[in-house]
Amino acid sequence: MTVTVGQVAHGRPDAAFSTLAASSLLLNTTVPVDGGEHLQLRAALDTIAVVVSRRLHTEAFEQG
């Protein structure tokens, strides 16, 4: 299953809240993400960003 975490577009009343989409019907995406879940998702994404950033090939950013 692939799960996509998105964010409500700015300018909407519920802006800055997370959204979920999935490649499978196993995940109930019809129920909105609540405030606590939003914070949990943001914390998880921050952790993933740290791990992924640490593993980037620095050579790929060097200009020659």
N, C-alpha and C positions, 0 to 999 in steps of 0.2 A: 504494500500500500504506500502510495506517495501522499504526503500531507503538505499542503502549502499554507504558510502563515502569512496573512496579509494585514493591511491596516486600512481602516476606513479613511476615505479621502478627506483632506482638510477642507474646512468650510461647511461640513455637514454637522448636524447637531451631535452626533455620536462620534465625531472625529477623534482620532488617536487611539481608538480601541482596536484590538486585534480581531481578525476574521480567520476562519479555517475553511479550507476546501480539501477534498480528498478524492483519490482515484477509486475509492471503494465505498460501497454503501454501509460498510461496517462502522464508519465514523458518522455520528449524527451531527451534521453541519447546519441543521435547521434551527437549533437552539443557539442564540447569541452567546458569545464569549462574555462572561461577567468580569467585573473589575479585578477580582482576585486572580482569575485565570489569566487575564491580560498581563498582570504583573509577573505571574509565573512564566508565561511564554516569553516575555521580554528578558527576564533573568536567564532563561535557558538559551535564548538566542545570543545574549551577551557572552555566555560561556562558550558557545559554539564558535563565535567570532574570535575569541581569544585563542582557542585551540587551532582553528584554521589559519589565523594570521601567523602564529608561531611556526607553522609548517610550510609557509610559502617559500618558493625558491627565490631567494634574493637576487640571483643572477637574472631572473626574468625582468627585474626592474632597472637593471643597469643599462644605460644607453651608451652605445659604442660607436 
